[in-house]
Amino acid sequence: MSTFGQGDDITFDRSFVAAPGELLQISPRVRRMLAANPGPMTFSGTCTYVVGSGDVAIIDPGPDLPDHVAALLHALRHETVSHILVTHTHRDHSAAAAALKAKTGAKIIGCAAYTVPHPGEDGAFDAAHDLTYVPDAVMRDADVIAGKDFSLCAVATPGHTGNHLAFALAEDAALFSGDHVMAWATSVVIPPDGAMADYMASLEKLRRRADFIYWPGHGNAVREPQRYLEALIRHRLKREAAIMVELAAAEMTPTDLVAAIYRNLDPALKRAADCSIRAHLDDLVARGRVVVDTGAGPEPSYRLI
């Protein structure tokens, strides 16, 4: 169960234990299989969810790992896969969709395909995106697909990526939150596709809902989600305040700010920290609180207005 520290601190739940390739029942309507892709950005691996029984939907088929796809197909060999839903196009969530469609005939639906920000750069702004993802249909906010004993409603939650969706399972008062809200860590916001303003607005949007539990793309369930959302919002506001304090003392680059704000940072998380700082800075510039100088050196520098 997720717990919370005092003040603006968040105590994350990193107790998740599961064996890759096993399809486990985690609620009456939901099963989960862990992919064998652990790492600093994926925690213990990507969680693939199966909703329903007999006639099922797969949410976030995961990375294109043959063993993961084979294990999922074997576990569902006596059932019919009607839908393959994707929360966003990071390869650890969407890349197995094509292989599953080829084997099951199910339609790939959910988020829109990723659009490279600048043609010719081949996804250089966010190399994690799956450029091979081709949905059969795109779900928009409030669109619903129905199975034999379940319905899944799309909830647009941009921020982590521009095309991020969550899916609400009304019958369980549950939300499949993808990478937008996770119990093990905060979500990284990766500009220019991801945007801090969108991320914060999506957190506020979820606060207005009454979901009982979140099933995220990595790690354990988020329980007491409203309290957890409030903690995430406080955390981001605290990070913004820290940036403002540093810029009040001196003009700084994103690299300067990462070094000043993130103490004892694991080198494997440096890129995530850099993305977070840049996303906050983009937001502060857009709100007219900070000005950017793009010609001062190898990276832009920022100062208070």
Sequence and secondary structure as in RCSB ss.txt:
>XXXX:A:sequence
MSTFGQGDDITFDRSFVAAPGELLQISPRVRRMLAANPGPMTFSGTCTYVVGSGDVAIIDPGPDLPDHVAALLHA
LRHETVSHILVTHTHRDHSAAAAALKAKTGAKIIGCAAYTVPHPGEDGAFDAAHDLTYVPDAVMRDADVIAGKDF
SLCAVATPGHTGNHLAFALAEDAALFSGDHVMAWATSVVIPPDGAMADYMASLEKLRRRADFIYWPGHGNAVREP
QRYLEALIRHRLKREAAIMVELAAAEMTPTDLVAAIYRNLDPALKRAADCSIRAHLDDLVARGRVVVDTGAGPEP
SYRLI
>XXXX:A:secstr
  B  STT  B        TT  EEEETTEEEEE S  BTTTBT  EEEEESSSEEEEE   S  HHHHHHHHHH
TTTSEEEEEEES  BHHHHTTHHHHHHHH  EEEES     SSTTSTTTT TTB TT   SEE  TT EEE SS 
EEEEEE  SSSTT EEEEEGGGTEEEEETTS SSS     TTTS HHHHHHHHHHHHTS  SEEEESSSS EESH
HHHHHHHHHHHHHHHHHHHHHHHH  B HHHHHHHHSTT  GGGHHHHHHHHHHHHHHHHHTTSEEEETTSSSS 
EEEE 
